Amino acid sequence: MNRRGDRIAVAESCTGGGLAQACTDQAGSSTWFDRGFVTYSNEAKQDMLGVRVETLADHGAVSEAVVREMAQGAIRHSRANVSVAISGIAGPGGGTADKPVGTIWFAWAVRGEGVRVQRARLFGNRETVRRQAVLIALAGLIDAIRPV
């Protein structure tokens, strides 16, 4: 990442800072990791990332629309040019028929290049779901910064 000068920001909900920790566990991460936003509540998503009240009301926190706004907000509210956002239901409760436990939405944004989103259905206990979500987010981040 250093060669291109990429700076990364992460916006997390259900992983509660796990993605930022995974990034900063890497030696030398201070050269490419700008900041992490842990936005567990809807209010935090609005206040810290600029997620619109209407988006949350219309789609819910665990949705493509919300992670898209989270990823865009992470770039707007940081010095990063690349971001990743995660929102989901890690369990054990909180799931619905439409959004069962293990439903996780991801978004990766690159300044000036748009946003890519992905939905995953993960299985296991809360810790396992959160760990898998971090790994998927990291894999997508590598794809986002890989030279074409």
N, C-alpha and C positions, 0 to 999 in steps of 0.2 A: 504494500500500500504506500509506503513512503516514496517510492519512485514517482508515482503519479501525484503525490501530494494530497491524496484523499483524506478527509476527516470524517469520522463516523459519529453519529448520534443515534441513540436507541430510545424508543418510547415503549414502555412495558406496562402491562396491567397484570395479568394472571401470573406472570413469572416473577413479579415482585422484586426486580433488581438482579435476577439471576443472569440475564443476558449481559448487563453491564459488568457484572462480576466476571463472567466468562471472558469478556473482552479484556478487562484490566488485569486478569490473571497472567496475561502474556507479557513477557519482558519487552520493554520498549513501546508499550501501548500508548505512552504519553505523547508519542510522535504522531499518532493517528486517531486516538479516541478523544473526542471533544467532550461529550457529556451524555448522561443518561437521565431520562425522565421516568420516574415511577409514578404512574397515574392510575392508581387503583380505583379511585372513585370517579364518578361521572364529572363531579365538580373539578377535580384535578385535571381531567382531560380537557375541560373547557378552559380553565384558568391557565394551565401551563402550555397547552398545545393549540388552543383556539378551536377545538372541536365544537361545532355548532350545536346548540340546544336542540334545534330541529332535527339534526341528524341522529342524535341520541334518541329523541322521542319517536322518530319515524322508524328507525332500524334497530335500536338497542345497542348496547355497548359492544356486544359480540357480533360484529357484522363487517362486511366488506367496506361499507361506506365509512364506518368509524375508523377502522385501521388505516384506510386511505388518508383520512384527515389527520390522523395521528402522525403518520409518516411525513406528510407535507408540513405539519406543524413543527415537527422535530427539526426539520431543515430551516424553517422560517425563524425559529427561536433559538438558533445555535449558529456556530461558525462552520458547521458540517456541510459537506456537499453530498453525502450519502447517509441515508437513515434506514432503520428497520423498526417496524412497529408490531406488537403482539397484543391481542386481546382474546380471551377465551374463558372457558369454564373448566377449571382444573379438577373440580369435585372436592369431596365426594357428593355434595349436594349442588343444587342450583340449576340442574339441567331441566330441559323441557322436551316435549316431543319434537319440536322444530330445531332445538339447539340442545342436544343431549350432552351430558358430561363428556369431556374430551374434545368438544368442538373448539377449534382454535383457528383464528384468522391471523394472517401475516400480511404485511405490506412492506415492500422495499422501494425506496425512492432515491433517484439520482437527480440532483439539481439540473434542470434544463432537459431532462430526458424522460420524465414521467414516472409513473408508479406501476409496480407489478404486484398483484395480490394472489394469495393462495389460501385455500381452506383445507384444514386437515382434521381428521377424526382420530384422536389418539386414545390409547387404551392403557389401563393400569391404575395404580393409586395416584393420589394427588402429586406426590413427589416425582413419580415416573412420568406423568403427563407433563409436568413443568420442565423436567430435564429434557424430554423429547422435543418440547417446543423450543427450548434454547438451541438445541442442535439443528433443528430445521431452520431457525432464524439465522444461525451462523452460516449454514450451507448456502442459503439464499443471498446472504451478504457477500460471500466469496464470489458467487455468480455475478452479483451487481457490480463488483469492482474489477472483475476479470477483464483484461483488455480484449476487444473484439478482434 
